[in-house]
Amino acid sequence: MDDEKENIQRQIVLPLRKALEISFKSLRIRFWRSIITTGGVILGIAFLMSIFTTDLVNKGLIEKGSAETSTLIQEEEEESSAQQIWLVSLSLLVCVVGITNAMLMSVTERYREIGTMKCLGALDTFIWKLFLLESFFQGLVGSFIGVVVGGGFVIMASLLRYGGQVIPAFPKLQFMGYALAALVIGVVISVIGAFFPASQAAKMVPAEAMRSEM
């Protein structure tokens, strides 16, 4: 019983601020890998946001656009809606797999670092925080850029194709809602992708990690 109390006393509950500091440092050290991981999120969310924005533009033009434009859009929507749902789902799945792979490689590279922290008394929850925070920040930045790129591209393309009738027909409030939804989706899938690597890191035995040559 006394030994258990002694072990509990040796455990170090580090503040969230320290986890944030270490996470940012890790992202800086592995900058280019972080860029590649974030790029995957950007592409996935940009594609998702382009679908959202296209849907909004089409609905607005059907309601407020010319009769010719409305008829053309309705014909195009019947052909592409099911295919778009499949492509969006696939792109988001690829994002999750990419994030998981990148975070697993990060765990492998940081055996000694993780082992040292656990030997010094860091709790498993602290290790979880490190990896989930890294993934959260990459997802947040990637999702924001993806929303801007995806939404902006569709709006510009619609203006070139349909002209000035897009502006009065475009539902701006709904667009902001879709943008927020896409941002949340990007962050959520990024964190989900980091769950397995974070679990592997938290379960790591300190002695084995210290003996690693990585």
ABEGO torsion letter per residue (X at the ends): XAAAAAAAAABBBBBAAAAAAAAAAAAAAAAAAAAAAAAAAAAAAAAAAAAAAAAAAAAAAAAABBAAAAAAAAAAAAAAAAAAAAAAAAAAAAAAAAAAAAAAAAAAAAAAAAAAAAAAGBBAAAAAAAAAAAAAAAAAAAAAAAAAAAAAAAAAAAAAAAEAAAAAABBAAAAAAAAAAAAAAAAAAAAAAAAAAAAAAAABBAAAAAABAX
